[in-house]
Amino acid sequence: MRLSSSLLGCFLLSLSTSVLQAQTPAPSCGRECLLTEAVSNANSISDLRDKQMALATIATSQAQVRAFANAKASARLINDTHLQNETLISIAESEAKSGNIQNALATARSIDDQREQSAAMAALQAVAIKQAKAGDIAGAIQSTNTMEDYTARLEAQASIALTQAEAGDFAGAMNTASKMKSTYWLPQAKAENSMRFSETAVDDYWYYQAIVLISGVQAKSGNVTGAIETARKIEDIAARSKAMAIAAVVQAENKDIKGAMATASMIEAAYGDIGALIAVSIAQSRTGMLTQGLELARTIESAYGDVTALIAIAGIQAEMGDAKAGTATAQSIRNFQGNLQALKLVAIAQAKSKDFTTALSTSKGISDLRVRTEALEAICVEQAKAGDLQAAQATAQMIENPYRRNDAEVEIALTRAQLGDLEGGLKLARSLSNKLGQSLALAKIAQILP
């Protein structure tokens, strides 16, 4: 017998009430107290979608404060499969971060989703990364070896190699990467599933991506020469070009414009140099070479049809106090969405400089609802940072989408708490007009408490 969707929703709402009430009560009025209050608010939400959104945030917060049993109880009440899986991934990651690897692995494996690129695989990868960051490389590799899908396994191992490189163990990272090459693992794969794997069906994409990631860490750690040498040894042209582009971007960010251009000139793949050129254009604009930066940005727009650099430069001009020039740059962008994104950056820069009246005026000129909402969200957060809570709340009310407006109000309360005004943040959280907002704000504030 199959339950109707409405009956199933009523059943889940009834079940959530009893289970939420059964969760461990808070022993004191710290973060546990706030989470208990958030649970109580969630318990009174009648809309099923809103209730599930609240439960997901509460479960994530519960996991972050190591109330894992309560977190899992909250997560299991979510009947939206995707949302529940994402929540369980977060819980498994928090368990691993706390050092409880076996429970984290059990949580990951409990996810009822065994498709390729599934949430279960993502959770196992998250746990393995935490193991690697804790220095347990062998354990991390062992965790990935339990992943049935070889592609997901290799992706996870590429993340482990990245973690080793970020810890300064480049030799270990390269060793991990070397074991991802098909000549290393393909015989085992064939033995396990000869119908699925063949020499012609397998490539070394994740092996190459691992080397690209390692090279990128080398560059970011200051060894650009070493990064370029690593990149040159990559056999695949696309991966080699990507690694070179990352090195060039790092050089540009470090204000080595000449070096970045030289590295970009070595990129072989068609259009592979676009990221490097964008980085150079932005770096020029930030370092007193605005004319050259704009010229290069316009060349990129003309030759590649990409307006990323022009969008960034419009924001940079506004950040430097010349919002009029930033607006002009934004309006010169031929791509409509690019024009709006640039205006958003101008408005945000104006808000950061506390010119809220002009920032709001700029945001009103953004015709796309989604982009205008993003600008208004950023403005109200800056107003909250400046202590003008009444103005921040008024700006939030200008957001048309009720869920995005709710998110903005939550961010205002969280911002005050993050800045040390815990009492003010909690007062705002409890004054929000709906139980969903109250639940989200209280749960998020609980995460930042000691």
C-alpha positions as CSV (number, residue, x, y, z in Angstrom):
1,M,0.0,0.0,0.0
2,R,1.4,3.3,-1.1
3,L,0.9,6.5,1.1
4,S,-0.2,9.6,-0.8
5,S,2.3,12.5,-0.7
6,S,0.0,14.6,1.6
7,L,-0.5,11.7,4.0
8,L,3.3,11.0,4.0
9,G,4.0,14.7,4.8
10,C,1.6,14.7,7.7
11,F,3.1,11.4,9.0
12,L,6.6,12.9,8.8
13,L,5.5,16.1,10.6
14,S,3.9,14.0,13.4
15,L,7.0,11.8,13.6
16,S,9.4,14.8,13.7
17,T,7.5,16.2,16.7
18,S,7.9,13.2,18.8
19,V,11.6,12.6,17.9
20,L,12.6,16.2,18.3
21,Q,11.1,16.3,21.7
22,A,13.0,13.2,22.7
23,Q,16.4,14.7,21.9
24,T,18.9,15.3,24.7
25,P,17.9,18.4,26.6
26,A,20.5,21.2,27.0
27,P,22.3,21.1,30.3
28,S,23.2,24.8,30.3
29,C,22.4,28.0,28.5
30,G,25.3,27.9,26.1
31,R,25.3,26.6,22.6
32,E,23.4,23.5,23.7
33,C,20.7,25.8,25.1
34,L,20.4,27.7,21.8
35,L,20.2,24.5,19.8
36,T,17.4,23.2,22.1
37,E,15.6,26.5,21.4
38,A,16.2,26.2,17.7
39,V,14.7,22.6,17.8
40,S,11.7,23.9,19.7
41,N,11.1,26.6,17.0
42,A,11.6,24.0,14.2
43,N,9.1,21.8,16.0
44,S,6.4,24.5,15.6
45,I,6.9,25.0,11.9
46,S,3.9,23.8,9.9
47,D,5.3,24.1,6.4
48,L,7.1,20.8,5.6
49,R,9.7,22.5,3.3
50,D,10.6,25.1,5.9
51,K,10.8,22.5,8.6
52,Q,13.3,20.4,6.6
53,M,15.4,23.5,5.9
54,A,15.5,24.2,9.7
55,L,16.3,20.6,10.5
56,A,19.2,20.5,8.1
57,T,20.8,23.7,9.6
58,I,20.2,22.4,13.2
59,A,21.7,19.0,12.4
60,T,24.8,20.6,10.9
61,S,25.2,22.9,14.0
62,Q,24.6,19.9,16.4
63,A,27.3,18.0,14.6
64,Q,29.7,20.9,14.8
65,V,29.3,21.1,18.6
66,R,29.7,17.3,18.7
67,A,26.1,16.5,19.6
68,F,26.2,13.7,17.0
69,A,23.3,11.6,18.3
70,N,21.0,14.6,18.1
71,A,22.4,15.6,14.7
72,K,21.6,12.2,13.2
73,A,18.2,12.2,14.8
74,S,17.5,15.6,13.2
75,A,18.9,14.5,9.8
76,R,16.8,11.3,9.7
77,L,13.7,13.4,9.9
78,I,14.4,15.1,6.6
79,N,12.5,13.3,3.8
80,D,14.1,15.3,1.0
81,T,16.7,12.8,-0.1
82,H,19.2,15.3,-1.5
83,L,19.0,17.6,1.6
84,Q,19.2,14.7,4.0
85,N,22.3,13.3,2.2
86,E,24.0,16.7,2.2
87,T,23.3,17.0,5.9
88,L,24.7,13.5,6.6
89,I,27.8,14.3,4.6
90,S,28.3,17.4,6.9
91,I,27.8,15.2,10.0
92,A,30.3,12.6,8.8
93,E,32.8,15.4,8.2
94,S,32.3,16.8,11.7
95,E,32.7,13.3,13.2
96,A,36.0,12.8,11.3
97,K,37.2,16.2,12.3
98,S,36.6,15.3,16.0
99,G,38.8,12.2,15.5
100,N,35.9,9.7,15.5
101,I,36.8,8.1,12.2
102,Q,34.9,4.8,12.6
103,N,31.6,6.6,13.4
104,A,32.3,9.0,10.5
105,L,32.8,6.1,8.1
106,A,29.7,4.4,9.5
107,T,27.7,7.6,8.9
108,A,29.0,7.9,5.4
109,R,28.2,4.3,4.6
110,S,24.7,4.6,6.0
111,I,23.7,7.1,3.3
112,D,21.2,5.2,1.1
113,D,22.6,6.5,-2.2
114,Q,24.9,4.2,-4.1
115,R,24.9,5.9,-7.5
116,E,28.1,7.0,-9.2
117,Q,29.0,10.5,-7.9
118,S,26.7,9.7,-5.0
119,A,26.4,11.4,-1.7
120,A,27.7,8.3,0.0
121,M,30.9,8.6,-2.0
122,A,31.1,12.3,-1.3
123,A,30.9,11.5,2.5
124,L,33.6,8.9,2.3
125,Q,35.8,11.4,0.5
126,A,35.2,14.0,3.1
127,V,36.1,11.6,5.9
128,A,39.3,10.5,4.0
129,I,40.4,14.1,3.6
130,K,40.0,14.7,7.3
131,Q,42.1,11.6,8.0
132,A,44.8,12.9,5.7
133,K,44.7,16.3,7.3
134,A,45.3,14.6,10.7
135,G,48.3,12.9,9.2
136,D,46.8,9.4,8.7
137,I,47.5,9.0,5.0
138,A,47.4,5.2,5.1
139,G,44.1,5.3,6.9
140,A,42.8,7.9,4.4
141,I,43.8,5.7,1.4
142,Q,42.3,2.7,3.1
143,S,39.0,4.6,3.5
144,T,38.9,5.4,-0.2
145,N,39.7,1.8,-1.1
146,T,36.3,0.9,0.3
147,M,34.6,3.0,-2.4
148,E,33.2,0.7,-5.1
149,D,33.3,3.3,-7.9
150,Y,36.8,3.7,-9.2
151,T,36.2,7.2,-10.6
152,A,35.0,8.4,-7.2
153,R,37.9,6.6,-5.5
154,L,40.5,8.3,-7.7
155,E,38.9,11.7,-7.1
156,A,39.1,11.1,-3.4
157,Q,42.8,10.1,-3.7
158,A,43.5,13.2,-5.7
159,S,42.1,15.2,-2.7
160,I,44.4,13.2,-0.4
161,A,47.4,14.1,-2.6
162,L,46.4,17.7,-2.4
163,T,46.2,17.6,1.4
164,Q,49.7,16.1,1.6
165,A,51.0,18.9,-0.7
166,E,49.3,21.5,1.4
167,A,51.1,20.0,4.5
168,G,54.4,20.4,2.7
169,D,54.9,16.7,1.9
170,F,55.4,17.0,-1.9
171,A,57.2,13.7,-2.2
172,G,54.4,11.9,-0.4
173,A,51.8,13.7,-2.6
174,M,53.6,12.7,-5.8
175,N,53.8,9.1,-4.5
176,T,50.0,9.1,-3.8
177,A,49.4,10.5,-7.3
178,S,51.6,7.9,-8.9
179,K,49.4,5.1,-7.6
180,M,46.4,6.7,-9.3
181,K,47.8,6.1,-12.8
182,S,45.9,3.4,-14.7
183,T,49.0,1.3,-15.2
184,Y,49.1,0.9,-11.4
185,W,45.4,0.2,-10.6
186,L,43.9,-1.1,-13.9
187,P,45.0,-4.7,-13.4
188,Q,43.2,-4.8,-10.1
189,A,40.1,-3.1,-11.6
190,K,40.0,-5.7,-14.4
191,A,40.2,-8.5,-11.9
192,E,37.3,-7.1,-9.9
193,N,35.1,-6.3,-12.8
194,S,36.3,-7.3,-16.2
195,M,33.0,-6.3,-17.9
196,R,33.4,-2.7,-16.9
197,F,37.1,-1.8,-17.4
198,S,39.2,-2.0,-20.5
199,E,42.3,-0.3,-21.8
200,T,40.3,1.8,-24.2
201,A,37.6,2.9,-21.7
202,V,40.0,4.2,-19.0
203,D,41.9,7.5,-18.9
204,D,44.1,9.1,-16.3
205,Y,42.1,12.2,-15.8
206,W,42.3,12.2,-11.9
207,Y,46.0,11.3,-12.0
208,Y,46.7,14.3,-14.1
209,Q,44.4,16.5,-11.9
210,A,46.3,15.4,-8.8
211,I,49.6,16.5,-10.4
212,V,47.9,19.8,-11.4
213,L,46.8,20.3,-7.8
214,I,50.2,19.5,-6.4
215,S,51.8,22.0,-8.9
216,G,49.4,24.6,-7.8
217,V,50.3,24.2,-4.1
218,Q,54.0,24.5,-5.1
219,A,53.3,27.8,-6.8
220,K,51.2,29.1,-3.9
221,S,53.9,28.1,-1.4
222,G,56.4,30.3,-3.2
223,N,58.1,27.8,-5.4
224,V,56.8,29.0,-8.8
225,T,59.9,27.6,-10.6
226,G,59.3,24.2,-9.1
227,A,55.6,24.4,-10.0
228,I,56.4,25.2,-13.6
229,E,58.9,22.3,-13.7
230,T,56.2,19.9,-12.3
231,A,53.7,21.2,-14.9
232,R,56.1,20.7,-17.8
233,K,56.4,17.0,-16.9
234,I,52.7,16.4,-17.3
235,E,52.1,14.3,-20.4
236,D,48.5,15.5,-21.0
237,I,48.3,18.8,-22.8
238,A,45.1,20.0,-21.1
239,A,46.4,19.2,-17.6
240,R,49.8,20.7,-18.4
241,S,48.2,23.9,-19.7
242,K,46.0,24.0,-16.6
243,A,49.0,23.7,-14.3
244,M,50.8,26.4,-16.2
245,A,47.8,28.7,-16.0
246,I,47.6,28.2,-12.2
247,A,51.3,29.1,-11.9
248,A,50.7,32.2,-14.0
249,V,47.7,33.3,-11.8
250,V,49.9,32.9,-8.7
251,Q,52.6,35.1,-10.2
252,A,50.0,37.7,-11.2
253,E,48.5,37.7,-7.7
254,N,52.1,38.2,-6.3
255,K,52.4,41.2,-8.6
256,D,54.9,39.5,-10.9
257,I,53.2,40.7,-14.1
258,K,56.2,40.1,-16.4
259,G,56.6,36.5,-15.0
260,A,52.9,35.8,-15.3
261,M,52.9,36.9,-19.0
262,A,55.9,34.8,-19.7
263,T,54.3,31.7,-18.1
264,A,51.0,32.4,-19.9
265,S,52.9,32.4,-23.2
266,M,54.0,28.8,-22.6
267,I,50.4,27.5,-22.3
268,E,49.7,25.2,-25.3
269,A,46.0,24.5,-25.1
270,A,43.6,26.7,-27.1
271,Y,42.0,29.3,-24.8
272,G,44.1,27.8,-21.9
273,D,45.7,31.1,-21.1
274,I,42.4,33.0,-20.4
275,G,42.6,32.5,-16.7
276,A,46.1,33.7,-16.6
277,L,45.4,36.8,-18.7
278,I,42.4,37.7,-16.5
279,A,44.6,37.4,-13.4
280,V,47.2,39.7,-15.0
281,S,44.5,42.3,-15.9
282,I,43.2,42.3,-12.4
283,A,46.7,42.5,-10.9
284,Q,47.6,45.4,-13.1
285,S,44.4,47.3,-12.0
286,R,45.2,46.7,-8.4
287,T,48.8,47.9,-8.7
288,G,48.5,51.3,-10.3
289,M,48.4,50.1,-13.8
290,L,44.7,50.6,-14.3
291,T,45.0,51.8,-18.0
292,Q,46.9,48.6,-18.9
293,G,44.6,46.4,-16.9
294,L,41.5,47.9,-18.7
295,E,43.2,47.6,-22.1
296,L,44.0,43.9,-21.5
297,A,40.5,43.3,-20.1
298,R,38.9,44.7,-23.2
299,T,41.2,42.6,-25.4
300,I,40.0,39.5,-23.5
301,E,36.4,40.5,-24.0
302,S,37.0,41.0,-27.7
303,A,39.1,37.9,-28.3
304,Y,37.6,35.5,-25.9
305,G,34.1,36.9,-25.2
306,D,34.9,36.8,-21.5
307,V,34.1,39.8,-19.3
308,T,35.4,38.4,-15.9
309,A,38.3,40.9,-15.8
310,L,36.0,43.9,-16.7
311,I,33.6,42.9,-13.9
312,A,36.4,42.7,-11.4
313,I,37.9,46.0,-12.5
314,A,34.6,47.8,-12.1
315,G,34.6,46.6,-8.5
316,I,38.2,47.6,-8.0
317,Q,37.6,51.1,-9.2
318,A,34.8,51.5,-6.8
319,E,36.9,50.0,-4.0
320,M,39.5,52.7,-4.7
321,G,37.0,55.4,-4.3
322,D,36.0,56.0,-7.9
323,A,32.6,54.5,-8.1
324,K,31.7,56.8,-11.0
325,A,34.5,55.2,-13.1
326,G,33.5,51.7,-11.8
327,T,29.9,52.3,-12.9
328,A,31.1,53.5,-16.3
329,T,33.2,50.4,-16.7
330,A,30.2,48.2,-15.7
331,Q,27.9,50.0,-18.2
332,S,30.5,49.5,-21.0
333,I,30.3,45.7,-20.7
334,R,28.5,44.4,-23.7
335,N,27.4,41.2,-22.0
336,F,24.1,41.9,-20.1
337,Q,24.7,39.6,-17.2
338,G,28.3,40.9,-17.0
339,N,27.0,44.4,-16.8
340,L,24.8,43.5,-13.9
341,Q,27.5,41.6,-12.0
342,A,29.8,44.5,-12.3
343,L,27.2,46.9,-10.9
344,K,26.7,44.5,-8.0
345,L,30.4,44.8,-7.2
346,V,30.2,48.6,-7.4
347,A,27.3,48.6,-5.0
348,I,29.1,46.2,-2.6
349,A,32.2,48.4,-2.7
350,Q,30.1,51.5,-1.9
351,A,28.6,49.7,1.1
352,K,32.0,48.6,2.4
353,S,33.0,52.2,2.3
354,K,29.8,52.9,4.3
355,D,28.2,55.0,1.5
356,F,25.0,53.1,2.0
357,T,22.7,55.6,0.3
358,T,24.6,55.4,-3.0
359,A,25.0,51.6,-2.7
360,L,21.3,51.2,-2.4
361,S,20.8,53.6,-5.4
362,T,23.2,51.5,-7.4
363,S,21.5,48.3,-6.5
364,K,18.1,49.7,-7.7
365,G,19.7,50.0,-11.1
366,I,20.2,46.2,-11.3
367,S,17.3,44.9,-13.3
368,D,17.9,41.2,-12.6
369,L,16.1,40.1,-9.5
370,R,18.7,37.5,-8.5
371,V,21.7,39.8,-8.9
372,R,19.9,42.7,-7.2
373,T,19.1,40.4,-4.3
374,E,22.8,39.4,-3.9
375,A,23.7,43.1,-3.8
376,L,21.1,43.9,-1.2
377,E,22.2,40.9,1.0
378,A,25.7,42.2,1.0
379,I,24.6,45.8,1.7
380,C,22.5,44.8,4.8
381,V,25.5,42.7,6.2
382,E,27.7,45.8,5.8
383,Q,25.1,47.9,7.6
384,A,24.9,45.4,10.4
385,K,28.7,45.5,10.7
386,A,28.5,49.2,11.0
387,G,26.0,48.9,13.8
388,D,23.0,50.3,11.9
389,L,20.6,47.4,12.6
390,Q,17.5,49.4,11.7
391,A,18.9,50.3,8.3
392,A,20.1,46.7,7.8
393,Q,16.6,45.3,8.5
394,A,15.1,47.9,6.2
395,T,17.4,46.8,3.4
396,A,16.5,43.2,4.0
397,Q,12.9,44.1,3.6
398,M,13.7,45.3,0.1
399,I,14.5,41.7,-0.9
400,E,11.5,40.3,-2.8
401,N,12.1,36.6,-2.5
402,P,10.8,35.6,1.0
403,Y,13.5,32.9,1.5
404,R,16.3,35.1,0.5
405,R,14.9,37.9,2.7
406,N,14.8,35.4,5.5
407,D,18.4,34.4,4.9
408,A,19.4,38.1,4.9
409,E,17.8,38.7,8.3
410,V,19.5,35.6,9.7
411,E,22.9,36.9,8.4
412,I,22.3,40.3,10.1
413,A,21.8,38.5,13.5
414,L,24.8,36.3,12.9
415,T,27.0,39.2,11.9
416,R,26.2,41.0,15.1
417,A,27.0,37.9,17.2
418,Q,30.3,37.4,15.2
419,L,31.3,40.9,16.0
420,G,31.0,40.3,19.7
421,D,27.4,41.7,20.2
422,L,26.0,38.3,21.2
423,E,23.1,39.8,23.1
424,G,22.2,42.0,20.1
425,G,22.5,39.1,17.7
426,L,20.3,36.8,19.9
427,K,17.7,39.6,20.3
428,L,17.5,40.0,16.6
429,A,17.3,36.2,16.1
430,R,14.4,35.8,18.5
431,S,12.6,38.8,17.0
432,L,12.5,37.4,13.4
433,S,9.0,37.2,12.0
434,N,8.9,33.5,11.4
435,K,10.0,30.3,13.2
436,L,12.2,29.2,10.2
437,G,14.3,32.4,10.5
438,Q,14.5,32.1,14.3
439,S,15.6,28.4,14.0
440,L,18.3,29.2,11.4
441,A,19.7,32.2,13.3
442,L,19.9,30.4,16.7
443,A,21.5,27.3,15.2
444,K,24.1,29.4,13.3
445,I,24.9,31.5,16.3
446,A,25.3,28.4,18.4
447,Q,28.1,27.3,16.0
448,I,30.3,30.3,16.8
449,L,30.0,30.0,20.6
450,P,33.0,28.4,22.5
